[in-house]
Amino acid sequence: MQQLLRNKKIVSAAFNAQPFAYGERGDHVALFQKALFGLGYDLPRSYMSATRNGPEFDGIFGEETKEVTRAFQTEQMLKDDAVVGEQTVFMVSTRYGLIPVVVPHKRDLLNRAARLFHSRAAVLASIAERFVKEMNFYLGTLKVSSDDYRRMRGYLTSGLISVSVLSKKRFLAVKGRKEAVYETQNNRIVLREDRNYFTRLGQATCVHELTHAILDDRRIPIPTASRDEAIAYLAEAFYLTKRFRISFSFDRPSVHVPSTYTAAQPLIDAILAGKAQATTDIRDFQREVMRRNRITPLSKYIYDGI
């Protein structure tokens, strides 16, 4: 379905520049019908024939397409108005693992919207089912499980957790030298527009901030910021180990990753060996996270977002 986001009218709809709805005709409607069909929605009256490139549809946004669009929107917890705009295209495309390809230019509103679209898609892609099903680990007696990340995915799609993007200059001025921040008061993940969050480390960064969101959602009393940050860094390193099979041992200098991951390796090894309560490794890792990130024990409660 790569052609879905090569169609100019669908890309325009993705940024709410020109949504389309009942009564429209054209190739963009046919592609949208084909996308819905691929997601398991039947359109028997709109179906025309089977070809080498898959099923062909009539490209008419009639009653049938209207009802199927509403059904899809209802399932995704969107406004069921049968208007194909930003949210609907976003949900269809992310179900296929797609993002719109737009060349970024500063001071270009359409491309600013594109960067937000890309960033939201990156956060959702980081916790796709096939990546989080093995995300089960302990730090001391605290367990973080794949069900926690599934719940965060539901919050993201329903809007309970939002994603925003700031320019590099504004981000550094407001948030400091970080890759991303989760704001506990606003239930919002703030990303930098100069970063690509579809890289390996970018995806791990998304998981890091979502782990903060999990701890906030579960209202877990975290006594110190070092412990809170240690859990998030462990999730990040564990995610890279499970998804990309990366090892952070000292004998792998060719793998260029933040040194905090190297500190996490003994703890990951203990988890994979079934020794989740390896208290020495836990204490060492917490101290290392605190030292490397210049965290004071109370900084979580002084600054909004960590």
Residue, then its C-alpha position, 0 to 999 in steps of 0.5 A: m500500500q505504498q501508493l496510498l501516500r503517494n497520492k497527492k489528494i490523500v496526502s492533502a487529506a492527511f494534513n487536513a488541507q483538503p479532506f474528502a467525503y461522501g460524493e467524491r470520485g477519483d483515484h484517491v477514493a479508489l486507493f482509500q477503498k483498497a486500503l480499507f478492504g486490506l484491513g478487513y472491511d468488505l465493500p461488495r458494491s464498490y468492488m470491480s475486479a481482481t488484478r495483478n496489483g490486487p483488487e480494483f474499486d470504483g473510486i466512488f465515495g457512495e453510501e457503502t464507502k461512507e458506512v465502512t469509513r464510519a465503521f473504521q472510525t468507530e473502531q479506532m475511537l475517532k469521530d465517526d463523521a465519514v470525513v477522511g481527514e488527518q486522523t483517519v488517514f493517520m490511523v489507516s497508514t499506521r495500520y500499514g506501517l506507513i508514513p507520508v514522505v514530505v521533504p522538510h522545509k523550515r517555515d513551511l506549514l504543510n511540512r511542519a504538519a508532516r513532521l508532527f505526523h511522522s513523529r506521532a507515527a514513530v511513537l506508535a511504531s515503536i510499540a507495535e505488537r510484534f516489538v512489545k510482546e517480549m517487553n517484560f522485565y523487573l527492576g527490583t520488585l517493580k515489573v513492567s510488562s507488555d500489557d503496559y505498553r499495549r495500554m499506552r498504545g491505546y492512550l496514544t490512538s485515543g488522544l489520552i496521551s498526545v505528541s507534540v514537536l518543538s523546534k531544536k532551539r525552542f526545545l533546548a531552551v525549554k527542556g534542556r539537552k534531551e532527545a525527548v520529554y514526557e510531561t506528566q502534568n499534560n500527559r504529553i510526549v514532546l519531541r524535537e523536529d530535528r530528530n528522526y525517531f524511526t532510527r534504532l535509537g529514536q525508537a528506543t527514545c520513544v519507548h523510554e518516554l512511554t515507560h515514564a508514562i506507564l509509571d505515571d499512569r500506574r501512580i507508582p510512588i518512585p522515591t527518587a528520580s534516579r530510580d525512575e530514570a533507571i527504569a526508563y533507561l533499562a526499558e530502552a536498553f532491553y527494547l534494543t536488545k530484544r528488537f534489534r539483538i544488540s549487545f552493549s558489552f565492552d567487547r563490541p566497540s563497533v556498536h555506537v550507542p550511549s554509554t548508559y546502555t553499557a551500564a545496563q548490560p549486566l542487568i539485562d543479562a541477569i534478567l535474561a538469565g532469570k535472575a531479575q532480583a540482581t540487587t547489586d547490578i540494580r544499585d550499580f545501574q541506578r548510580e550510573v544513570m544518576r551520575r551520567n545524567r547529572i540527576t539529583p534525587l529530587s529533580k523529578y519533582i522540581y522539573d516538569g518532565i524528565 
